[in-house]
Amino acid sequence: GLSDRIQLFLMEDPEWRPGDREEEPLPAILAVSTNVLPEQTSDSGLAKKAITGLSIASTIFATFAYAVSNYALNPQFFSAIVDHSDASVIGQCLPIFFGVWALSLVHEIAHYVAAKATDVKIGWPVPIPSLQIGTFGSITPLRSFPKSRTALFDVAMSGPLVTAMTSIGCMVAGIFMTIQTSAADISTLATVPVALLKTSFLVGSLTSVFAPKVMTLPLSQPIPIHPLFLIGFAGLIVSALNLLPIGRLDGGRACSAILGRRSAYLVSFTTLLFLAIAALTQTSAVSIFFGLIVTVFQRNADVPVKDELSGVDDVRMGVYIFSIVLTVLTLAPFPGGLPI
């Protein structure tokens, strides 16, 4: 039948401009062939597949480097590597390495479950490396047109919100496990400067609640910390970055679902401009590298939904406001600290 050959899109009039006779764009219906689909995995050429493989390999290396860097200030670890050439201590870093990848898996599973529930097809995720926290998350492409803005919202928000909540749980558990570690085992824990805890207002606040004395130490003071805390730290920062309302990021998709494509484009441009200013005026390495990656790969708007005019309900609006607050609290530094 005709429904097997034609798909309909309900959207705002794409030719409307501010100043036109109508104060708001009129609804428009676009009919296109069902053969018109977002880019499929089978469409990827050899060059794109090579870039994907390189990105995966780079992320594996960067995540391992993040794990090792968290032990660099541990005197026993440093001495074993530098003075005794004992590489066996590298095994202490593996929980952080596998933990960061486990949180990435949680993120993608949440996307998959939401996509299944909303009948949206998604492609294989491509991990993006980060020199600071191991990974910036993954690019998970949409392989079909979502039926509604609600479906797009659910798919977009599922990954970062589930991962953020899991990460906070990991950090709280990591603080308690650090406190309960015996004096004999404390020297085997990862060691980071206090400054790391103050790169995030939310992280610093959690630490202030459960280990207040730590936050009174000098920024350069090394402290032992359980690996579970550092796994959660990386997961929380990655989730907050992906919740930023930019282009094809999870936060950009959610913003499009909340505000519509036209308004989301303006928000995306403004956020990118803010990231650029932050990169130029602050010592935030994450802002620089993440901003560059997003500008190159993720700045454009995502595929349209079939019903652009129907918005989301109040519950989802509340969830989105919560995500914005969570992002700001995570990426803003704690008083006396510097941005990550």
ABEGO torsion letter per residue (X at the ends): XAAAABBBBBBBBAABBBGBABABBBBBBBBBBAABBBBBAAABBAAAAAAAAAAAAAAAAAAAAAAAAAAAABAAAAAAAAAAGBAAAAAAAAAAAAAAAAAAAAAAAAAAAAAAAAGBBBBBBBBBBBAAAGBAEBBBBBABBBABAAAAAAAAAAAAAAAAAAAAAAAAAAAAAAAABBAAAAAABBBBBAAAAAABAAAAAAAAAABAAAAABBAABBBBBBAAAAAAAAAAAAAAAAABBBEABAAAAAAAAAAEAAAAAAAAAAAAAAAAAAAAABABAAAAAAAAAAAAAAABBBBBBABAABBBBAAAAAAAAAAAAAAAAAABBBBGBBBX
